[in-house]
Amino acid sequence: MVDLLVTYLHMTEPPRGAPILTPDLGTSITREMPCAEAYLPLYRAVGDHVKWDHRLRMSRDELTQFLNAASTHVYVLRRNNEAVGLCEFEGVGRPDIELVHFGVVPAIQGRGLGRYLLDRALRAVWSYGPRRIWLHTDTNDHRNALATYMRAGFEMYRRQVETFPD
């Protein structure tokens, strides 16, 4: 068992100001409905170094059902047509939408592409008229995760130590 500091954040209004422009001309962001075979390599590439395992513990049928659900939105960042980031929401169409997974592969971190992906994905999901978008981040996540979320407009509403299987 391992104890992690978990921070819960939420947004109660859409991002303000102009959308963030792409810092790289070879990039695009699209909402995709990937099959499990396309999704899992990207999930691992983005999340292995921060110990993501939630989707890896799902059966293939559960994962396929999740990815095909109307309330699941996966926004993929592509650079020169290669998938290099994802922003995954659960509960789209409901009052409270969870931002479940967000990140870019380590090789492109620090170039502003994550901020660009997050901004564009949040603006797209806000078009569904939720009451709020929420997330949690923990001490395993990237060292800049909390600052990135707060810069995007999220506000902290709870912090606590939680115990997880090792």
N, C-alpha and C positions, 0 to 999 in steps of 0.2 A: 504494500500500500504506500501511496505517496500523497503528501499534502501539498496542495497548490493554492495560491492566492487567486481567487476568481473575482473579476470585476464585471459587473453588469452595467450596460449602458443602453440608452434609448434615444431616439429622435422623435419629436412630436410634431415636426413640421419639415417640409422639404428643404433641401440645400438652398442656401441663398446665393445670390450673385450669379455671374455668368458661369456656364459649364467650363470645367477644366479642359484646356485644349491638349491634344496629344503631344507629348514631348518627342515623339518618334514617328516619322512619316510612314514607316512600314507597319503600323499597327492598326488593328480594327477590334471592335468589341461587338459581339452579337449574342443575342439570346439563342441558346442552342438546346436541343433535346437529345443529348448524347445517349447512345446505348451504353451499357455497363462496360463493354470492351473498349470504348473510346474514353469513357469517363475515368475509369480507375487509373490508367497510366498518368493522366494529368493530376488527379487527386494525390497520387503518390509523389509525383515530381514537385508539387507545391507543398505538400504537407508532411512528407516523411521526416524532414529535419526538425519539425516542431511537434512530432509525435501524434499526428492525426491518425485515428484508427476507427472512428465511428462507422464509416462506410465500409471499411474492410471487414468489420464484424457482421455485416448484413449478409444474408443469403443472396445469391444471384437473383432469385425471384423477388425478394424484398427490395433489392436495389433497383431492379428494373421497374417495379411498381412505383417506387418513389420517384425515379427519374421521369416516368411517364405521367405523373400526376399533374393536373392542371394547376395546382397550388405550388408546385415546385418550379422555380425559375433559376436557370443556370446561365450566367453571362460569362462568356469565354473571351479572354484577351488573346489575340493572335498577333504574332510578330513575324512578318514575312511568311504568313500562312501557317506558322507553327503555333500550337496552343501553348501559351506560357503563363497563363493566369486564369483564375476563376473566382467568381463571386456567386455564391449559392444562397438562395432564399427559400424558406419554407413557410407556407401559410398565405401565399399571395391570394388576394381576394377576401381575406378575413381582416378584422380590425387590427389585429396584432400580427405583424410579419416578423419572422426571425431571420436575421442574417446568420446563417449557420457556418459557412466556410468562406473565407476570403484570403487570397494571397497570390503571389507570383513566384515563379521558380527562382531559386537563389541566384542564378547567373545574371538576372536582370534587376535584382533589387537595388535600390538607391538611385534609380534613374527617373523617378516620378511616374512610372507606368502603373504602379499600384494605386496611387492617388487618382490617376486618370480613370482606371477601371472602377474603383469604388464610387467615384463621383457619377460616372455615367450609369452604372447599375442602380445606384440609389435613386437617381432622377427617373429612371424607367419604372422602378417599382412604386415610387410615389404617385405615378400616374394612375394607379389602381385605387387611390383614395384611402389608404389605411389611417387608423388613429395614431399608430406609432410603428416604428421599426426598432427592434431590439436585438441585442447580441450579448454574448459574454466572451471575455478573453481571460487567459490565465498566464501564469508565470512561465509556461512552456512556449508561449507564442513569441513571435519576433519582438525584439526589444523595443521597436518603434510602434508596435501595434496600438497600444493605448493612445499615444499621441496622434497617430494617423486617424483613429476613429474620432477623437475629440476635435481635430482640425476639420473633419468632414461634417461636424455638427452634432455628434452624439454627446450626451451628458451622462455622467455616472449617477446611478441611483442605488447601488448596493455593492459592497465589497465584503468577502468572507473567505475564510480558509475552508476548502472542501477536500475530502479524501477520495482518491481514485485508485483503482487497481494499478499495480506497477506493470 
